[in-house]
Amino acid sequence: MSYIPSYDKALEILKKYNSEPFHIKHGKTVGAVMGYFADKYDPENKDFWEVVGLLHDLDFELYPNEHCVKQVEIMKDEDLDDRIIYSTTSHGYGLTGSSAKPEHIMEKILFTVDELTGIIGAAALMRPSKSVQDMKLKSVKKKFKDKKFAEGCSRDVIREGTEMLDWDLDFLFTQTLNAMKATEDKYS
């Protein structure tokens, strides 16, 4: 019988398939940011949004070339709810062989902020504070425009996700930076 795990159980599952501290921190970061956005757009399902964010890259460390495809099999083996499987794999739509298209606002936000949290997180590591707390919007915009900075984070995906959400980049950057500031204690 499939289920939606608690955050703690989802973290156990994440650690079962990921040992690299970077991947675990990234999952926690995206989970925390998704919880922040859930408070604004779907507060009654905040736990679900956090679990989806936490588990979105479950297969990446072990199967980078089958990312979001192998995840389906792993999550079925873990008896995870089909909604988690669809939502997590939708963040790879058009990129990884996943046919799951982001439809729900939660899936569109995940698709978009997965990449943006990478840029903001990398920028934070370059700061003397190693924190997002003293980061400003103009720093995010500058790093976003520098295609050589955090090259693995797709600016095209961020732009596409912003269009899906019918947001502008400044709104997305501000909200995501605010989310990371508000939740930094959950992922650092």
LINURCOR-V793899 format. One record per helix or strand of 3 or more residues. SS is the DSSP state (H for helix, E for strand). FROM is the first residue (numbers start at 1). LEN is the number of residues. If there is no record, write none. Layout:
ss->(SS;SS)
from->(FROM;FROM)
len->(LEN;LEN)
This chain:
ss->(H;H;H;H;H;H;H;H;H;H)
from->(7;21;43;64;70;82;105;137;155;169)
len->(11;21;13;3;8;11;22;9;11;19)
